[in-house]
Amino acid sequence: MLFFALFFLYLTFPNISLASDGGEVVDETPFMYEKTTEKGPLGWGKINPKWKVCNTGRYQSPIDLTNARVSVIRDQAWTRQYKPAPAVIQNRGHDIMVSWKGDAGKMMIRRTAFKLVQCHWHTPSEHTVNGTSYDMELHMVHMSARGKLAVIAVLYKIGKPNEFLAKLLKGIKTVATEEKNVGILDPREIRFQTKKFYRYIGSLTVPPCTEGVIWTIVKRVNTISLE
């Protein structure tokens, strides 16, 4: 089965999410991702009073990375200290999520530690560059001891295979709304060789659209195979 097509299949037919990490809404039934519907992103703020910021917020995500809010930083401005840990995989309806049940390490931003909680994939990408959308986008979600969020995003285009995703292929084929154990996963295998990154302050990209999220997007576009 085509690898990319498999991801697309799961992300095209949403259902109720039974679990959530990183502050995202648990039950996604009330909203949709189709922009032409009343329940789409432009209407999220009207569906639930607690989601008002989705339409009124000043620092919402995603955005185009040529936006004036975005700066380009180098890898010296932050560090990653990851390690292998037990993990599970789950279909949350709007994405496929891998969450670590043990200590998978952290990233450091200005002497603040953000623990790696989970990663998930969106297709197509949510962020754009000069109006260009890419085939897939990975989000690595981190949380500080005070509950602040920081996300590393990686953009993908069709090309060479991705080793980390290839390891998850068996689990992805049978993933459902219930968590499935995938054993020990090493987040260091999510490789992106680049020294430049986009950085801006934004929000969650799903309700409740909480602002104050530190976004770090890998500047170099990575690849994923169709096979």
URVENNOR-V172874 format. One record per helix or strand. SS is the DSSP state (helix for helix, strand for strand). FROM is the first residue (numbers start at 1). TO is the last residue. If there is no record, write none. Layout:
BEGIN
[[SS/FROM/TO] [SS/FROM/TO]]
END
This chain:
BEGIN
[[helix/3/12] [helix/41/47] [helix/49/51] [helix/53/56] [strand/64/64] [strand/71/74] [helix/75/77] [strand/78/82] [strand/85/91] [strand/96/100] [strand/105/109] [strand/112/122] [strand/128/129] [strand/132/133] [strand/136/144] [strand/149/158] [helix/163/174] [strand/180/185] [helix/187/189] [strand/196/203] [strand/211/218] [strand/222/224]]
END
